[in-house]
Amino acid sequence: MILQTSVFKGASLIEGGADAATSINVAVFNAAIGLGALIGGLIINRAGPQPIPNVAAGFVLAGLAVVIVTRGRG
């Protein structure tokens, strides 16, 4: 939701930017899914499923840190 809001907020500054914003939003969302699948697959292949919860928690904390740091901007 934060990504979508940011993309469309930026697109509102450009005339006709809604179509481009929609495609960027979908592309970034799909890239994130693909990257997550790749990282998860690599971890499982190398270390098994045991570290997955810790790695997922790390990504959640990193995302939370980004939200906290950028919340006041824009």
mmCIF file as gemmi writes it, N, C-alpha and C atoms, coordinates in Angstrom:
data_model
loop_
_atom_site.group_PDB
_atom_site.id
_atom_site.type_symbol
_atom_site.label_atom_id
_atom_site.label_alt_id
_atom_site.label_comp_id
_atom_site.label_asym_id
_atom_site.label_entity_id
_atom_site.label_seq_id
_atom_site.pdbx_PDB_ins_code
_atom_site.Cartn_x
_atom_site.Cartn_y
_atom_site.Cartn_z
_atom_site.occupancy
_atom_site.B_iso_or_equiv
_atom_site.pdbx_formal_charge
_atom_site.auth_seq_id
_atom_site.auth_asym_id
_atom_site.pdbx_PDB_model_num
ATOM 1 N N . MET Axp A 1 ? 0.814 -1.191 0 1 0 ? 1 A 1
ATOM 2 C CA . MET Axp A 1 ? 0 0 0 1 0 ? 1 A 1
ATOM 3 C C . MET Axp A 1 ? 0.867 1.268 0 1 0 ? 1 A 1
ATOM 4 N N . ILE Axp A 2 ? 1.969 1.235 0.734 1 0 ? 2 A 1
ATOM 5 C CA . ILE Axp A 2 ? 2.85 2.4 0.783 1 0 ? 2 A 1
ATOM 6 C C . ILE Axp A 2 ? 3.48 2.641 -0.581 1 0 ? 2 A 1
ATOM 7 N N . LEU Axp A 3 ? 3.903 1.55 -1.242 1 0 ? 3 A 1
ATOM 8 C CA . LEU Axp A 3 ? 4.494 1.683 -2.574 1 0 ? 3 A 1
ATOM 9 C C . LEU Axp A 3 ? 3.481 2.288 -3.537 1 0 ? 3 A 1
ATOM 10 N N . GLN Axp A 4 ? 2.271 1.774 -3.534 1 0 ? 4 A 1
ATOM 11 C CA . GLN Axp A 4 ? 1.235 2.274 -4.438 1 0 ? 4 A 1
ATOM 12 C C . GLN Axp A 4 ? 0.954 3.752 -4.174 1 0 ? 4 A 1
ATOM 13 N N . THR Axp A 5 ? 0.861 4.132 -2.943 1 0 ? 5 A 1
ATOM 14 C CA . THR Axp A 5 ? 0.611 5.525 -2.6 1 0 ? 5 A 1
ATOM 15 C C . THR Axp A 5 ? 1.741 6.423 -3.083 1 0 ? 5 A 1
ATOM 16 N N . SER Axp A 6 ? 2.981 5.982 -2.873 1 0 ? 6 A 1
ATOM 17 C CA . SER Axp A 6 ? 4.134 6.771 -3.299 1 0 ? 6 A 1
ATOM 18 C C . SER Axp A 6 ? 4.182 6.93 -4.812 1 0 ? 6 A 1
ATOM 19 N N . VAL Axp A 7 ? 3.94 5.833 -5.529 1 0 ? 7 A 1
ATOM 20 C CA . VAL Axp A 7 ? 3.995 5.877 -6.99 1 0 ? 7 A 1
ATOM 21 C C . VAL Axp A 7 ? 2.928 6.803 -7.536 1 0 ? 7 A 1
ATOM 22 N N . PHE Axp A 8 ? 1.706 6.674 -7.044 1 0 ? 8 A 1
ATOM 23 C CA . PHE Axp A 8 ? 0.626 7.498 -7.575 1 0 ? 8 A 1
ATOM 24 C C . PHE Axp A 8 ? 0.727 8.957 -7.127 1 0 ? 8 A 1
ATOM 25 N N . LYS Axp A 9 ? 1.322 9.185 -5.979 1 0 ? 9 A 1
ATOM 26 C CA . LYS Axp A 9 ? 1.54 10.568 -5.539 1 0 ? 9 A 1
ATOM 27 C C . LYS Axp A 9 ? 2.527 11.251 -6.484 1 0 ? 9 A 1
ATOM 28 N N . GLY Axp A 10 ? 3.588 10.549 -6.834 1 0 ? 10 A 1
ATOM 29 C CA . GLY Axp A 10 ? 4.548 11.098 -7.793 1 0 ? 10 A 1
ATOM 30 C C . GLY Axp A 10 ? 3.956 11.259 -9.177 1 0 ? 10 A 1
ATOM 31 N N . ALA Axp A 11 ? 3.112 10.316 -9.58 1 0 ? 11 A 1
ATOM 32 C CA . ALA Axp A 11 ? 2.505 10.372 -10.909 1 0 ? 11 A 1
ATOM 33 C C . ALA Axp A 11 ? 1.502 11.513 -11.03 1 0 ? 11 A 1
ATOM 34 N N . SER Axp A 12 ? 0.93 11.926 -9.922 1 0 ? 12 A 1
ATOM 35 C CA . SER Axp A 12 ? -0.052 13.006 -9.982 1 0 ? 12 A 1
ATOM 36 C C . SER Axp A 12 ? 0.587 14.332 -10.382 1 0 ? 12 A 1
ATOM 37 N N . LEU Axp A 13 ? 1.901 14.415 -10.267 1 0 ? 13 A 1
ATOM 38 C CA . LEU Axp A 13 ? 2.606 15.638 -10.65 1 0 ? 13 A 1
ATOM 39 C C . LEU Axp A 13 ? 2.84 15.725 -12.154 1 0 ? 13 A 1
ATOM 40 N N . ILE Axp A 14 ? 2.623 14.616 -12.865 1 0 ? 14 A 1
ATOM 41 C CA . ILE Axp A 14 ? 2.864 14.548 -14.304 1 0 ? 14 A 1
ATOM 42 C C . ILE Axp A 14 ? 1.539 14.326 -15.01 1 0 ? 14 A 1
ATOM 43 N N . GLU Axp A 15 ? 1.272 15.143 -15.996 1 0 ? 15 A 1
ATOM 44 C CA . GLU Axp A 15 ? 0.023 14.985 -16.745 1 0 ? 15 A 1
ATOM 45 C C . GLU Axp A 15 ? 0.043 13.656 -17.484 1 0 ? 15 A 1
ATOM 46 N N . GLY Axp A 16 ? -0.998 12.852 -17.302 1 0 ? 16 A 1
ATOM 47 C CA . GLY Axp A 16 ? -1.087 11.55 -17.95 1 0 ? 16 A 1
ATOM 48 C C . GLY Axp A 16 ? -0.19 10.503 -17.318 1 0 ? 16 A 1
ATOM 49 N N . GLY Axp A 17 ? 0.255 10.725 -16.112 1 0 ? 17 A 1
ATOM 50 C CA . GLY Axp A 17 ? 1.183 9.813 -15.456 1 0 ? 17 A 1
ATOM 51 C C . GLY Axp A 17 ? 0.536 8.605 -14.816 1 0 ? 17 A 1
ATOM 52 N N . ALA Axp A 18 ? -0.774 8.533 -14.791 1 0 ? 18 A 1
ATOM 53 C CA . ALA Axp A 18 ? -1.459 7.425 -14.111 1 0 ? 18 A 1
ATOM 54 C C . ALA Axp A 18 ? -1.166 6.084 -14.778 1 0 ? 18 A 1
ATOM 55 N N . ASP Axp A 19 ? -1.146 6.041 -16.11 1 0 ? 19 A 1
ATOM 56 C CA . ASP Axp A 19 ? -0.867 4.78 -16.798 1 0 ? 19 A 1
ATOM 57 C C . ASP Axp A 19 ? 0.549 4.301 -16.515 1 0 ? 19 A 1
ATOM 58 N N . ALA Axp A 20 ? 1.499 5.207 -16.579 1 0 ? 20 A 1
ATOM 59 C CA . ALA Axp A 20 ? 2.883 4.84 -16.281 1 0 ? 20 A 1
ATOM 60 C C . ALA Axp A 20 ? 3.019 4.405 -14.824 1 0 ? 20 A 1
ATOM 61 N N . ALA Axp A 21 ? 2.334 5.087 -13.932 1 0 ? 21 A 1
ATOM 62 C CA . ALA Axp A 21 ? 2.399 4.74 -12.514 1 0 ? 21 A 1
ATOM 63 C C . ALA Axp A 21 ? 1.835 3.349 -12.267 1 0 ? 21 A 1
ATOM 64 N N . THR Axp A 22 ? 0.762 3.011 -12.949 1 0 ? 22 A 1
ATOM 65 C CA . THR Axp A 22 ? 0.174 1.688 -12.799 1 0 ? 22 A 1
ATOM 66 C C . THR Axp A 22 ? 1.153 0.611 -13.248 1 0 ? 22 A 1
ATOM 67 N N . SER Axp A 23 ? 1.791 0.812 -14.394 1 0 ? 23 A 1
ATOM 68 C CA . SER Axp A 23 ? 2.721 -0.198 -14.886 1 0 ? 23 A 1
ATOM 69 C C . SER Axp A 23 ? 3.953 -0.3 -13.994 1 0 ? 23 A 1
ATOM 70 N N . ILE Axp A 24 ? 4.435 0.814 -13.477 1 0 ? 24 A 1
ATOM 71 C CA . ILE Axp A 24 ? 5.584 0.774 -12.565 1 0 ? 24 A 1
ATOM 72 C C . ILE Axp A 24 ? 5.213 0.039 -11.28 1 0 ? 24 A 1
ATOM 73 N N . ASN Axp A 25 ? 4.049 0.318 -10.758 1 0 ? 25 A 1
ATOM 74 C CA . ASN Axp A 25 ? 3.599 -0.327 -9.532 1 0 ? 25 A 1
ATOM 75 C C . ASN Axp A 25 ? 3.521 -1.839 -9.71 1 0 ? 25 A 1
ATOM 76 N N . VAL Axp A 26 ? 2.931 -2.282 -10.817 1 0 ? 26 A 1
ATOM 77 C CA . VAL Axp A 26 ? 2.801 -3.717 -11.082 1 0 ? 26 A 1
ATOM 78 C C . VAL Axp A 26 ? 4.176 -4.35 -11.295 1 0 ? 26 A 1
ATOM 79 N N . ALA Axp A 27 ? 5.054 -3.664 -12.024 1 0 ? 27 A 1
ATOM 80 C CA . ALA Axp A 27 ? 6.387 -4.207 -12.289 1 0 ? 27 A 1
ATOM 81 C C . ALA Axp A 27 ? 7.191 -4.371 -10.999 1 0 ? 27 A 1
ATOM 82 N N . VAL Axp A 28 ? 7.161 -3.38 -10.136 1 0 ? 28 A 1
ATOM 83 C CA . VAL Axp A 28 ? 7.914 -3.462 -8.879 1 0 ? 28 A 1
ATOM 84 C C . VAL Axp A 28 ? 7.331 -4.549 -7.981 1 0 ? 28 A 1
ATOM 85 N N . PHE Axp A 29 ? 6.029 -4.66 -7.936 1 0 ? 29 A 1
ATOM 86 C CA . PHE Axp A 29 ? 5.384 -5.692 -7.127 1 0 ? 29 A 1
ATOM 87 C C . PHE Axp A 29 ? 5.778 -7.076 -7.617 1 0 ? 29 A 1
ATOM 88 N N . ASN Axp A 30 ? 5.724 -7.308 -8.933 1 0 ? 30 A 1
ATOM 89 C CA . ASN Axp A 30 ? 6.101 -8.609 -9.495 1 0 ? 30 A 1
ATOM 90 C C . ASN Axp A 30 ? 7.588 -8.893 -9.306 1 0 ? 30 A 1
ATOM 91 N N . ALA Axp A 31 ? 8.428 -7.872 -9.43 1 0 ? 31 A 1
ATOM 92 C CA . ALA Axp A 31 ? 9.858 -8.064 -9.202 1 0 ? 31 A 1
ATOM 93 C C . ALA Axp A 31 ? 10.125 -8.463 -7.753 1 0 ? 31 A 1
ATOM 94 N N . ALA Axp A 32 ? 9.4 -7.875 -6.823 1 0 ? 32 A 1
ATOM 95 C CA . ALA Axp A 32 ? 9.57 -8.226 -5.413 1 0 ? 32 A 1
ATOM 96 C C . ALA Axp A 32 ? 9.161 -9.675 -5.154 1 0 ? 32 A 1
ATOM 97 N N . ILE Axp A 33 ? 8.089 -10.12 -5.78 1 0 ? 33 A 1
ATOM 98 C CA . ILE Axp A 33 ? 7.671 -11.516 -5.635 1 0 ? 33 A 1
ATOM 99 C C . ILE Axp A 33 ? 8.744 -12.445 -6.195 1 0 ? 33 A 1
ATOM 100 N N . GLY Axp A 34 ? 9.242 -12.124 -7.374 1 0 ? 34 A 1
ATOM 101 C CA . GLY Axp A 34 ? 10.277 -12.95 -7.989 1 0 ? 34 A 1
ATOM 102 C C . GLY Axp A 34 ? 11.56 -12.979 -7.18 1 0 ? 34 A 1
ATOM 103 N N . LEU Axp A 35 ? 11.975 -11.821 -6.675 1 0 ? 35 A 1
ATOM 104 C CA . LEU Axp A 35 ? 13.189 -11.751 -5.869 1 0 ? 35 A 1
ATOM 105 C C . LEU Axp A 35 ? 13.029 -12.536 -4.566 1 0 ? 35 A 1
ATOM 106 N N . GLY Axp A 36 ? 11.873 -12.433 -3.962 1 0 ? 36 A 1
ATOM 107 C CA . GLY Axp A 36 ? 11.61 -13.201 -2.739 1 0 ? 36 A 1
ATOM 108 C C . GLY Axp A 36 ? 11.637 -14.698 -2.994 1 0 ? 36 A 1
ATOM 109 N N . ALA Axp A 37 ? 11.069 -15.121 -4.114 1 0 ? 37 A 1
ATOM 110 C CA . ALA Axp A 37 ? 11.1 -16.544 -4.459 1 0 ? 37 A 1
ATOM 111 C C . ALA Axp A 37 ? 12.533 -17.009 -4.725 1 0 ? 37 A 1
ATOM 112 N N . LEU Axp A 38 ? 13.308 -16.176 -5.413 1 0 ? 38 A 1
ATOM 113 C CA . LEU Axp A 38 ? 14.704 -16.521 -5.688 1 0 ? 38 A 1
ATOM 114 C C . LEU Axp A 38 ? 15.508 -16.645 -4.4 1 0 ? 38 A 1
ATOM 115 N N . ILE Axp A 39 ? 15.407 -15.662 -3.537 1 0 ? 39 A 1
ATOM 116 C CA . ILE Axp A 39 ? 16.158 -15.683 -2.274 1 0 ? 39 A 1
ATOM 117 C C . ILE Axp A 39 ? 15.713 -16.868 -1.411 1 0 ? 39 A 1
ATOM 118 N N . GLY Axp A 40 ? 14.413 -17.079 -1.324 1 0 ? 40 A 1
ATOM 119 C CA . GLY Axp A 40 ? 13.91 -18.217 -0.544 1 0 ? 40 A 1
ATOM 120 C C . GLY Axp A 40 ? 14.394 -19.545 -1.099 1 0 ? 40 A 1
ATOM 121 N N . GLY Axp A 41 ? 14.382 -19.688 -2.423 1 0 ? 41 A 1
ATOM 122 C CA . GLY Axp A 41 ? 14.864 -20.918 -3.041 1 0 ? 41 A 1
ATOM 123 C C . GLY Axp A 41 ? 16.34 -21.148 -2.801 1 0 ? 41 A 1
ATOM 124 N N . LEU Axp A 42 ? 17.127 -20.089 -2.895 1 0 ? 42 A 1
ATOM 125 C CA . LEU Axp A 42 ? 18.566 -20.219 -2.638 1 0 ? 42 A 1
ATOM 126 C C . LEU Axp A 42 ? 18.834 -20.616 -1.185 1 0 ? 42 A 1
ATOM 127 N N . ILE Axp A 43 ? 18.107 -20.022 -0.274 1 0 ? 43 A 1
ATOM 128 C CA . ILE Axp A 43 ? 18.297 -20.354 1.15 1 0 ? 43 A 1
ATOM 129 C C . ILE Axp A 43 ? 17.918 -21.803 1.407 1 0 ? 43 A 1
ATOM 130 N N . ILE Axp A 44 ? 16.801 -22.238 0.869 1 0 ? 44 A 1
ATOM 131 C CA . ILE Axp A 44 ? 16.366 -23.617 1.088 1 0 ? 44 A 1
ATOM 132 C C . ILE Axp A 44 ? 17.349 -24.601 0.465 1 0 ? 44 A 1
ATOM 133 N N . ASN Axp A 45 ? 17.852 -24.298 -0.731 1 0 ? 45 A 1
ATOM 134 C CA . ASN Axp A 45 ? 18.812 -25.19 -1.373 1 0 ? 45 A 1
ATOM 135 C C . ASN Axp A 45 ? 20.115 -25.283 -0.602 1 0 ? 45 A 1
ATOM 136 N N . ARG Axp A 46 ? 20.553 -24.192 0.01 1 0 ? 46 A 1
ATOM 137 C CA . ARG Axp A 46 ? 21.854 -24.179 0.697 1 0 ? 46 A 1
ATOM 138 C C . ARG Axp A 46 ? 21.766 -24.59 2.169 1 0 ? 46 A 1
ATOM 139 N N . ALA Axp A 47 ? 20.69 -24.188 2.851 1 0 ? 47 A 1
ATOM 140 C CA . ALA Axp A 47 ? 20.653 -24.395 4.301 1 0 ? 47 A 1
ATOM 141 C C . ALA Axp A 47 ? 19.404 -25.127 4.79 1 0 ? 47 A 1
ATOM 142 N N . GLY Axp A 48 ? 18.497 -25.453 3.893 1 0 ? 48 A 1
ATOM 143 C CA . GLY Axp A 48 ? 17.263 -26.092 4.318 1 0 ? 48 A 1
ATOM 144 C C . GLY Axp A 48 ? 16.242 -25.052 4.762 1 0 ? 48 A 1
ATOM 145 N N . PRO Axp A 49 ? 15.097 -25.507 5.229 1 0 ? 49 A 1
ATOM 146 C CA . PRO Axp A 49 ? 14.02 -24.566 5.579 1 0 ? 49 A 1
ATOM 147 C C . PRO Axp A 49 ? 14.162 -23.905 6.949 1 0 ? 49 A 1
ATOM 148 N N . GLN Axp A 50 ? 15.086 -24.357 7.784 1 0 ? 50 A 1
ATOM 149 C CA . GLN Axp A 50 ? 15.181 -23.832 9.15 1 0 ? 50 A 1
ATOM 150 C C . GLN Axp A 50 ? 15.437 -22.33 9.224 1 0 ? 50 A 1
ATOM 151 N N . PRO Axp A 51 ? 16.298 -21.735 8.388 1 0 ? 51 A 1
ATOM 152 C CA . PRO Axp A 51 ? 16.566 -20.293 8.55 1 0 ? 51 A 1
ATOM 153 C C . PRO Axp A 51 ? 15.504 -19.377 7.932 1 0 ? 51 A 1
ATOM 154 N N . ILE Axp A 52 ? 14.52 -19.92 7.241 1 0 ? 52 A 1
ATOM 155 C CA . ILE Axp A 52 ? 13.526 -19.085 6.55 1 0 ? 52 A 1
ATOM 156 C C . ILE Axp A 52 ? 12.807 -18.123 7.502 1 0 ? 52 A 1
ATOM 157 N N . PRO Axp A 53 ? 12.327 -18.563 8.674 1 0 ? 53 A 1
ATOM 158 C CA . PRO Axp A 53 ? 11.654 -17.586 9.56 1 0 ? 53 A 1
ATOM 159 C C . PRO Axp A 53 ? 12.565 -16.437 9.994 1 0 ? 53 A 1
ATOM 160 N N . ASN Axp A 54 ? 13.832 -16.724 10.25 1 0 ? 54 A 1
ATOM 161 C CA . ASN Axp A 54 ? 14.753 -15.661 10.667 1 0 ? 54 A 1
ATOM 162 C C . ASN Axp A 54 ? 15.028 -14.692 9.523 1 0 ? 54 A 1
ATOM 163 N N . VAL Axp A 55 ? 15.204 -15.213 8.323 1 0 ? 55 A 1
ATOM 164 C CA . VAL Axp A 55 ? 15.434 -14.347 7.167 1 0 ? 55 A 1
ATOM 165 C C . VAL Axp A 55 ? 14.183 -13.498 6.899 1 0 ? 55 A 1
ATOM 166 N N . ALA Axp A 56 ? 13.007 -14.109 6.995 1 0 ? 56 A 1
ATOM 167 C CA . ALA Axp A 56 ? 11.764 -13.36 6.791 1 0 ? 56 A 1
ATOM 168 C C . ALA Axp A 56 ? 11.632 -12.249 7.834 1 0 ? 56 A 1
ATOM 169 N N . ALA Axp A 57 ? 11.963 -12.55 9.072 1 0 ? 57 A 1
ATOM 170 C CA . ALA Axp A 57 ? 11.909 -11.527 10.126 1 0 ? 57 A 1
ATOM 171 C C . ALA Axp A 57 ? 12.883 -10.4 9.824 1 0 ? 57 A 1
ATOM 172 N N . GLY Axp A 58 ? 14.041 -10.742 9.286 1 0 ? 58 A 1
ATOM 173 C CA . GLY Axp A 58 ? 15.012 -9.72 8.906 1 0 ? 58 A 1
ATOM 174 C C . GLY Axp A 58 ? 14.468 -8.787 7.833 1 0 ? 58 A 1
ATOM 175 N N . PHE Axp A 59 ? 13.795 -9.366 6.839 1 0 ? 59 A 1
ATOM 176 C CA . PHE Axp A 59 ? 13.197 -8.536 5.795 1 0 ? 59 A 1
ATOM 177 C C . PHE Axp A 59 ? 12.078 -7.656 6.35 1 0 ? 59 A 1
ATOM 178 N N . VAL Axp A 60 ? 11.302 -8.188 7.268 1 0 ? 60 A 1
ATOM 179 C CA . VAL Axp A 60 ? 10.23 -7.391 7.892 1 0 ? 60 A 1
ATOM 180 C C . VAL Axp A 60 ? 10.835 -6.221 8.663 1 0 ? 60 A 1
ATOM 181 N N . LEU Axp A 61 ? 11.886 -6.482 9.425 1 0 ? 61 A 1
ATOM 182 C CA . LEU Axp A 61 ? 12.53 -5.411 10.187 1 0 ? 61 A 1
ATOM 183 C C . LEU Axp A 61 ? 13.164 -4.373 9.267 1 0 ? 61 A 1
ATOM 184 N N . ALA Axp A 62 ? 13.761 -4.831 8.16 1 0 ? 62 A 1
ATOM 185 C CA . ALA Axp A 62 ? 14.343 -3.886 7.206 1 0 ? 62 A 1
ATOM 186 C C . ALA Axp A 62 ? 13.261 -3.01 6.585 1 0 ? 62 A 1
ATOM 187 N N . GLY Axp A 63 ? 12.14 -3.607 6.23 1 0 ? 63 A 1
ATOM 188 C CA . GLY Axp A 63 ? 11.029 -2.833 5.681 1 0 ? 63 A 1
ATOM 189 C C . GLY Axp A 63 ? 10.477 -1.846 6.689 1 0 ? 63 A 1
ATOM 190 N N . LEU Axp A 64 ? 10.364 -2.277 7.933 1 0 ? 64 A 1
ATOM 191 C CA . LEU Axp A 64 ? 9.887 -1.382 8.99 1 0 ? 64 A 1
ATOM 192 C C . LEU Axp A 64 ? 10.844 -0.21 9.171 1 0 ? 64 A 1
ATOM 193 N N . ALA Axp A 65 ? 12.142 -0.493 9.104 1 0 ? 65 A 1
ATOM 194 C CA . ALA Axp A 65 ? 13.125 0.581 9.235 1 0 ? 65 A 1
ATOM 195 C C . ALA Axp A 65 ? 12.988 1.592 8.101 1 0 ? 65 A 1
ATOM 196 N N . VAL Axp A 66 ? 12.771 1.113 6.887 1 0 ? 66 A 1
ATOM 197 C CA . VAL Axp A 66 ? 12.59 2.02 5.747 1 0 ? 66 A 1
ATOM 198 C C . VAL Axp A 66 ? 11.349 2.882 5.955 1 0 ? 66 A 1
ATOM 199 N N . VAL Axp A 67 ? 10.273 2.277 6.423 1 0 ? 67 A 1
ATOM 200 C CA . VAL Axp A 67 ? 9.035 3.034 6.657 1 0 ? 67 A 1
ATOM 201 C C . VAL Axp A 67 ? 9.252 4.099 7.731 1 0 ? 67 A 1
ATOM 202 N N . ILE Axp A 68 ? 9.92 3.738 8.802 1 0 ? 68 A 1
ATOM 203 C CA . ILE Axp A 68 ? 10.147 4.703 9.89 1 0 ? 68 A 1
ATOM 204 C C . ILE Axp A 68 ? 11.029 5.844 9.427 1 0 ? 68 A 1
ATOM 205 N N . VAL Axp A 69 ? 12.081 5.528 8.672 1 0 ? 69 A 1
ATOM 206 C CA . VAL Axp A 69 ? 13.009 6.563 8.235 1 0 ? 69 A 1
ATOM 207 C C . VAL Axp A 69 ? 12.364 7.505 7.219 1 0 ? 69 A 1
ATOM 208 N N . THR Axp A 70 ? 11.523 6.969 6.331 1 0 ? 70 A 1
ATOM 209 C CA . THR Axp A 70 ? 10.943 7.786 5.264 1 0 ? 70 A 1
ATOM 210 C C . THR Axp A 70 ? 9.556 8.312 5.589 1 0 ? 70 A 1
ATOM 211 N N . ARG Axp A 71 ? 9.018 8.028 6.734 1 0 ? 71 A 1
ATOM 212 C CA . ARG Axp A 71 ? 7.636 8.417 7.043 1 0 ? 71 A 1
ATOM 213 C C . ARG Axp A 71 ? 7.425 9.921 6.992 1 0 ? 71 A 1
ATOM 214 N N . GLY Axp A 72 ? 8.356 10.689 7.478 1 0 ? 72 A 1
ATOM 215 C CA . GLY Axp A 72 ? 8.192 12.137 7.532 1 0 ? 72 A 1
ATOM 216 C C . GLY Axp A 72 ? 8.425 12.831 6.198 1 0 ? 72 A 1
ATOM 217 N N . ARG Axp A 73 ? 8.963 12.132 5.227 1 0 ? 73 A 1
ATOM 218 C CA . ARG Axp A 73 ? 9.269 12.747 3.927 1 0 ? 73 A 1
ATOM 219 C C . ARG Axp A 73 ? 8.044 12.718 3.038 1 0 ? 73 A 1
ATOM 220 N N . GLY Axp A 74 ? 7.98 13.672 2.135 1 0 ? 74 A 1
ATOM 221 C CA . GLY Axp A 74 ? 6.924 13.679 1.114 1 0 ? 74 A 1
ATOM 222 C C . GLY Axp A 74 ? 5.713 14.265 1.623 1 0 ? 74 A 1
